[in-house]
Amino acid sequence: MKKLTATLIATALISTSALAADVQWFAGAGAGWQQDSIKGDAHKDSDDVAWQLRGGAILNDHHRFAGTYSYKEDKFNVLGDSIKQEQHLFLASYDYLFPVGNSGKFNLFAGLSAGVADNKIAGDSQSDFVWGGQVGAEYRLTQNWSTEVGYRYLDQDYENDGPSIGQNFSLDDTQQLYLSIDYRF
């Protein structure tokens, strides 16, 4: 709860100073590779394609706030049992954009994310607070279209006893490498 409160306070302080800025709204979609570190009876890295939908606002070319929904599904075997893992991520993010050059087309970024992960492993579901950060690069293709490549790390605390098959699982972290395209309006 302390992490969530600190994140909300930081977001409020940052957004208050940026309210008077020029705002550009955006919406987009992306895909990438996601790896989840599963411990317990599985003790493996679950990795597969993750899909994203996102939207938000860019304030005065340096501050970006975004909401992201991400989905990933993977199947693997543990001790002869077929296990299915699903994850829905709902994230709020802040990024600081670092312009490179004078053209205004290329930005590096670094930021923080926080939100909720709904994990389902072997039929047992749990929602938990997640937090972490991301870095990457954004390139503006035209006045309205841009593309982005990024890396995101999220800390998770999923733990479940798996009563449906009698196995224990925990999910410590999620890592994503993604490519997205956004439309600014």
C-alpha positions in Angstrom: 0.0 0.0 0.0 2.9 2.4 0.7 4.3 1.8 -2.8 0.9 2.7 -4.3 0.5 5.8 -2.2 4.0 7.0 -3.1 3.4 6.4 -6.8 0.1 8.3 -6.7 1.6 11.3 -4.9 4.6 11.4 -7.3 2.2 11.3 -10.3 0.0 14.1 -8.8 3.0 16.3 -8.2 4.4 15.8 -11.7 1.1 16.2 -13.4 0.2 19.4 -11.5 3.1 21.4 -13.0 2.4 20.0 -16.5 -1.3 20.9 -16.7 -0.7 24.2 -18.3 1.4 22.6 -21.1 0.6 21.9 -24.7 -1.1 18.4 -24.7 -1.0 15.9 -27.5 -3.2 12.8 -27.1 -2.2 9.4 -28.5 -3.5 5.9 -28.9 -1.7 2.9 -30.2 -1.0 -0.8 -30.2 2.1 -3.0 -29.9 3.5 -6.5 -29.6 6.6 -7.9 -28.0 8.2 -10.7 -26.1 7.5 -11.2 -22.4 9.2 -13.3 -19.9 7.8 -14.2 -16.5 10.0 -15.7 -13.8 8.0 -18.5 -12.2 9.3 -20.2 -9.1 8.1 -23.1 -7.0 7.2 -26.4 -8.5 7.7 -25.0 -12.0 10.9 -23.0 -11.5 11.1 -21.8 -15.1 10.8 -18.7 -17.2 7.5 -18.5 -19.0 7.9 -16.6 -22.2 5.7 -15.8 -25.2 4.3 -13.0 -27.3 2.5 -10.1 -25.4 0.0 -7.8 -27.0 -0.6 -4.2 -25.9 -3.2 -1.5 -26.3 -2.2 2.0 -25.0 -3.2 5.6 -24.9 -2.3 8.7 -23.1 -1.0 12.3 -23.3 2.3 13.9 -24.2 2.9 17.2 -22.4 5.2 19.9 -23.8 7.4 17.3 -25.6 9.1 16.1 -22.4 6.4 14.4 -20.2 4.3 11.5 -21.2 1.5 9.8 -19.2 0.1 6.5 -20.5 -2.3 3.8 -19.7 -1.5 0.3 -21.1 -3.3 -3.0 -21.2 -1.2 -6.0 -22.0 -2.1 -9.7 -22.5 0.1 -12.8 -22.6 -0.6 -16.5 -22.6 1.8 -19.5 -22.3 1.5 -23.3 -21.9 4.2 -25.5 -20.4 4.6 -28.9 -18.6 5.4 -29.4 -14.9 5.9 -32.9 -13.6 3.8 -34.3 -16.4 0.9 -31.8 -16.0 0.1 -29.3 -18.7 0.0 -25.8 -17.2 -1.5 -22.7 -18.7 -0.4 -19.2 -17.6 -2.4 -16.1 -18.5 -1.6 -12.6 -17.5 -3.5 -9.3 -17.9 -1.5 -6.1 -17.0 -3.2 -2.8 -16.4 -0.5 -0.1 -16.0 -0.3 3.6 -15.5 3.1 5.0 -16.7 5.1 8.2 -16.6 8.0 8.7 -19.0 10.5 11.6 -19.3 11.3 12.1 -23.0 14.9 13.1 -23.9 15.0 14.7 -27.4 17.9 13.7 -29.6 19.0 16.2 -32.2 17.0 19.3 -33.4 14.5 17.6 -35.7 12.1 16.7 -32.9 11.7 13.2 -34.5 13.8 11.1 -32.2 13.4 10.7 -28.4 15.0 8.5 -25.8 12.8 7.9 -22.7 12.9 6.5 -19.2 10.0 6.2 -16.7 8.1 4.4 -14.0 5.0 2.2 -14.2 2.6 0.9 -11.6 -0.7 -1.0 -11.8 -2.4 -4.3 -11.4 -1.5 -7.7 -12.8 -4.2 -10.4 -13.0 -2.3 -13.7 -13.2 -3.9 -17.1 -13.7 -1.6 -20.1 -13.4 -3.0 -23.6 -13.6 -6.5 -22.3 -13.2 -5.8 -20.3 -10.0 -6.2 -16.6 -10.4 -4.9 -13.7 -8.3 -4.6 -9.9 -8.8 -1.6 -8.1 -7.4 0.0 -4.6 -7.4 3.0 -4.4 -9.8 5.5 -1.7 -10.2 8.7 -1.1 -12.2 10.2 1.0 -15.0 10.9 1.2 -18.7 13.4 2.7 -21.1 13.5 2.9 -24.9 13.4 5.0 -28.0 10.6 6.7 -29.9 10.8 7.8 -33.6 8.2 10.2 -35.1 7.4 8.8 -38.6 5.0 11.7 -39.6 3.2 14.5 -37.9 0.7 12.0 -36.5 2.4 8.6 -36.5 5.3 7.4 -34.3 6.9 4.1 -33.4 8.6 3.0 -30.3 10.9 0.2 -29.1 11.2 -0.3 -25.3 12.1 -2.6 -22.4 10.0 -2.8 -19.3 10.7 -4.5 -16.0 7.9 -5.1 -13.4 8.2 -6.5 -9.9 5.4 -8.9 -9.0 4.4 -10.8 -5.8 2.1 -13.6 -7.1 2.1 -16.6 -4.8 -0.5 -19.4 -5.0 -0.7 -23.0 -3.7 -2.4 -24.3 -6.8 -5.1 -26.4 -5.1 -6.5 -27.5 -8.4 -3.4 -29.6 -9.2 -1.6 -29.6 -5.8 1.4 -27.5 -7.0 3.0 -24.3 -5.7 3.8 -21.3 -7.9 5.1 -17.8 -7.4 5.8 -15.1 -10.1 8.6 -12.8 -9.1 9.0 -10.5 -12.1 7.9 -9.7 -15.7 10.2 -8.4 -18.4 8.9 -7.1 -21.8 10.7 -6.1 -25.0 8.1 -4.5 -27.2 7.5 -2.5 -30.4 4.5 -0.2 -30.7 3.0 2.2 -33.1 1.0 5.2 -32.0 -1.3 7.8 -33.6 -1.2 11.4 -32.2 -4.4 13.5 -32.4 
